[in-house]
Amino acid sequence: MTLTLYAHPFSSYCQKVLVALWENDTAFTYRHLEEPGAGEALAALWPLGKFPVLVDAGRPIAESSIIIEHLDLHHPGPVRFVPADPEAALEVRLLDRFFDQHVMNAMQGPVNEAMRQGSDRLDEAKARAAAALDTACGWLEQRLAGRPWAVGDAFSMADCAAAPSLFYADWVHAIDATPYPGLRAYRARLLARPSFARAVEEGRCYRHYFPLGAPDRD
């Protein structure tokens, strides 16, 4: 087996890559970052110390989107995460970046503030996140209209990014079904997808890590 993934099951970006691996039943060794020595091994591979990191035949691959594109190129399966058509590929990459930068990053603000010692700006951080997420959700509601998946009929890298982004964003600022019925339904489809359902289940025992308090749902 040539693939090894350094990851934590509660991490959104790790879940993004795990979904891609599980979609195609790609064989890999899972180095769980709570295992003894896994963190030190990761730091030796990637000095920034961030995860996930995929190792392919001794070569470390960092950053979740790059990992998924690497899998598409070197370990392809029935699900192709970036389409061959250049215009469709641009749309996949746009949505992938949007979910990471404008959904996940927005929800991360109050999470980071809640983790800060002596936090005194949590309400302010929550308000900023709510405004940013409402803007993002409004754009997504229109962009994804009529699409079963982020870019149409085929599951793609954009959906790998969307699944954990929308999952955790809804914990910080609920995605209201009244203004965002399409987005709410899309989130439900992602939760029902076996690959992401597995990611959610494997991360369930770590919900106490969520500093804002994980809601009793999903």
C-alpha positions as CSV (number, residue, x, y, z in Angstrom):
1,M,0.0,0.0,0.0
2,T,1.5,3.3,-1.1
3,L,-0.9,5.9,0.5
4,T,-0.8,7.1,4.1
5,L,-3.0,9.8,5.4
6,Y,-2.2,11.9,8.5
7,A,-5.5,13.2,9.7
8,H,-7.9,13.7,12.6
9,P,-11.6,12.6,12.2
10,F,-13.1,15.7,13.7
11,S,-11.1,18.1,11.4
12,S,-13.2,19.6,8.5
13,Y,-10.3,19.5,6.1
14,C,-9.5,16.0,7.0
15,Q,-13.1,15.0,6.5
16,K,-12.9,16.6,3.0
17,V,-10.1,14.3,2.0
18,L,-11.5,11.3,3.7
19,V,-14.7,11.7,1.7
20,A,-12.7,11.6,-1.5
21,L,-10.8,8.5,-0.4
22,W,-14.0,6.7,0.7
23,E,-16.0,7.7,-2.4
24,N,-13.6,5.5,-4.5
25,D,-12.8,2.9,-1.9
26,T,-9.1,4.0,-2.3
27,A,-6.9,1.9,-0.1
28,F,-4.8,3.9,2.4
29,T,-3.2,3.7,5.8
30,Y,-4.8,6.0,8.3
31,R,-2.4,7.7,10.7
32,H,-4.8,9.0,13.3
33,L,-3.2,12.1,14.9
34,E,-4.1,11.0,18.4
35,E,-1.9,7.9,17.9
36,P,1.5,8.0,19.7
37,G,4.1,9.4,17.3
38,A,1.8,10.5,14.6
39,G,2.1,14.2,15.3
40,E,5.9,14.0,15.3
41,A,5.9,12.1,12.0
42,L,3.6,14.7,10.5
43,A,5.8,17.5,11.6
44,A,8.8,15.8,9.9
45,L,6.8,15.5,6.7
46,W,5.3,19.0,6.7
47,P,7.0,21.7,8.9
48,L,3.8,23.8,9.1
49,G,2.4,20.9,11.1
50,K,-1.1,21.3,9.6
51,F,-3.3,18.4,8.5
52,P,-4.3,16.5,6.5
53,V,-1.1,15.4,4.8
54,L,-1.1,12.5,2.3
55,V,2.0,10.5,1.7
56,D,2.2,8.7,-1.7
57,A,5.2,6.4,-2.2
58,G,7.2,8.6,0.2
59,R,6.1,11.9,-1.2
60,P,4.1,14.2,1.1
61,I,1.2,16.0,-0.4
62,A,-0.3,18.9,1.6
63,E,-3.5,21.0,1.4
64,S,-6.9,19.3,1.0
65,S,-7.7,20.5,-2.5
66,I,-4.3,19.5,-3.8
67,I,-4.6,16.1,-2.2
68,I,-7.9,15.5,-3.9
69,E,-6.6,16.6,-7.3
70,H,-3.5,14.3,-6.7
71,L,-5.9,11.4,-6.1
72,D,-7.8,12.2,-9.3
73,L,-4.5,12.2,-11.3
74,H,-2.7,9.3,-9.7
75,H,-5.3,7.1,-8.1
76,P,-8.5,7.6,-10.2
77,G,-11.7,5.8,-9.5
78,P,-15.3,5.8,-10.6
79,V,-15.9,9.3,-9.1
80,R,-13.8,11.9,-10.8
81,F,-13.4,14.9,-8.6
82,V,-12.4,17.4,-11.2
83,P,-14.0,17.0,-14.6
84,A,-12.0,16.9,-17.8
85,D,-13.9,19.7,-19.4
86,P,-12.0,22.9,-18.6
87,E,-15.1,25.1,-18.0
88,A,-16.7,22.5,-15.7
89,A,-13.3,22.2,-13.9
90,L,-13.2,25.9,-13.2
91,E,-16.7,25.8,-11.7
92,V,-15.6,22.9,-9.4
93,R,-12.5,24.8,-8.3
94,L,-14.5,28.0,-7.7
95,L,-17.1,26.2,-5.5
96,D,-14.3,24.3,-3.7
97,R,-12.5,27.6,-2.8
98,F,-15.8,29.3,-1.9
99,F,-16.7,26.6,0.6
100,D,-13.3,26.6,2.1
101,Q,-12.7,30.4,2.2
102,H,-16.2,31.9,2.6
103,V,-18.0,29.2,4.6
104,M,-15.5,27.3,6.6
105,N,-13.3,30.4,7.3
106,A,-16.3,32.4,8.4
107,M,-17.5,29.8,10.9
108,Q,-14.0,29.4,12.2
109,G,-13.9,33.0,13.6
110,P,-16.0,32.5,16.7
111,V,-14.6,29.0,17.2
112,N,-11.1,30.5,17.4
113,E,-12.3,33.3,19.7
114,A,-13.9,30.7,22.0
115,M,-10.6,28.9,22.3
116,R,-8.7,32.0,23.1
117,Q,-7.7,32.3,26.8
118,G,-9.6,35.2,28.4
119,S,-11.9,35.6,25.4
120,D,-14.0,38.7,25.7
121,R,-15.1,39.2,22.0
122,L,-17.1,36.1,21.4
123,D,-20.4,37.9,20.8
124,E,-18.7,40.2,18.3
125,A,-17.1,37.2,16.5
126,K,-20.4,35.4,16.3
127,A,-22.1,38.5,14.8
128,R,-19.3,38.8,12.2
129,A,-19.6,35.1,11.4
130,A,-23.4,35.3,11.1
131,A,-23.2,38.2,8.6
132,A,-20.5,36.5,6.5
133,L,-22.4,33.2,6.5
134,D,-25.7,34.8,5.5
135,T,-23.9,36.5,2.6
136,A,-22.3,33.2,1.6
137,C,-25.6,31.2,2.0
138,G,-27.5,33.8,-0.1
139,W,-25.0,33.4,-3.0
140,L,-25.0,29.6,-2.7
141,E,-28.8,29.4,-2.7
142,Q,-28.8,31.1,-6.1
143,R,-25.7,29.4,-7.5
144,L,-26.7,25.9,-6.6
145,A,-30.4,26.2,-7.7
146,G,-31.6,23.2,-9.6
147,R,-28.4,21.3,-9.0
148,P,-28.4,18.0,-7.0
149,W,-24.7,18.5,-6.3
150,A,-22.5,21.6,-6.2
151,V,-21.7,21.6,-9.9
152,G,-24.6,19.5,-11.4
153,D,-25.4,15.9,-11.6
154,A,-21.9,14.6,-10.7
155,F,-20.4,14.5,-7.2
156,S,-17.1,16.4,-7.3
157,M,-14.3,18.0,-5.2
158,A,-16.7,20.9,-4.6
159,D,-19.0,18.5,-2.7
160,C,-16.1,17.1,-0.7
161,A,-15.5,20.7,0.4
162,A,-19.1,21.6,0.9
163,A,-19.9,18.6,3.2
164,P,-17.8,19.6,6.3
165,S,-18.2,23.3,5.6
166,L,-21.9,23.3,5.7
167,F,-22.0,20.7,8.5
168,Y,-20.0,22.9,10.9
169,A,-21.2,26.2,9.7
170,D,-24.8,25.2,10.6
171,W,-23.5,24.6,14.2
172,V,-22.3,28.2,14.4
173,H,-25.1,29.9,12.6
174,A,-28.1,27.8,11.6
175,I,-28.8,27.6,7.9
176,D,-32.4,28.6,7.9
177,A,-34.7,26.7,5.6
178,T,-36.9,29.7,5.0
179,P,-34.5,31.9,3.1
180,Y,-32.2,29.0,2.1
181,P,-34.4,25.9,1.3
182,G,-32.2,24.7,-1.5
183,L,-29.0,24.9,0.6
184,R,-30.7,23.3,3.5
185,A,-31.8,20.4,1.3
186,Y,-28.3,20.2,-0.2
187,R,-26.8,19.9,3.3
188,A,-29.2,17.0,4.0
189,R,-28.1,15.2,0.8
190,L,-24.5,15.5,1.8
191,L,-25.2,14.1,5.2
192,A,-27.0,11.1,3.6
193,R,-24.0,10.4,1.3
194,P,-22.4,7.3,2.7
195,S,-18.8,8.7,2.5
196,F,-19.7,11.8,4.5
197,A,-22.1,9.9,6.8
198,R,-19.1,7.8,7.7
199,A,-16.9,10.9,8.3
200,V,-19.6,12.4,10.6
201,E,-19.9,9.1,12.5
202,E,-16.2,8.7,13.0
203,G,-15.9,12.2,14.4
204,R,-18.9,11.9,16.7
205,C,-16.9,10.9,19.8
206,Y,-14.9,14.1,19.5
207,R,-17.8,16.5,19.6
208,H,-16.7,17.7,23.1
209,Y,-13.8,19.3,21.4
210,F,-16.1,21.9,19.8
211,P,-15.6,25.0,22.0
212,L,-19.0,26.5,21.3
213,G,-20.8,23.3,22.3
214,A,-21.9,20.9,19.6
215,P,-25.7,20.9,19.0
216,D,-27.6,17.7,19.8
217,R,-28.4,16.9,16.1
218,D,-26.9,15.6,12.9
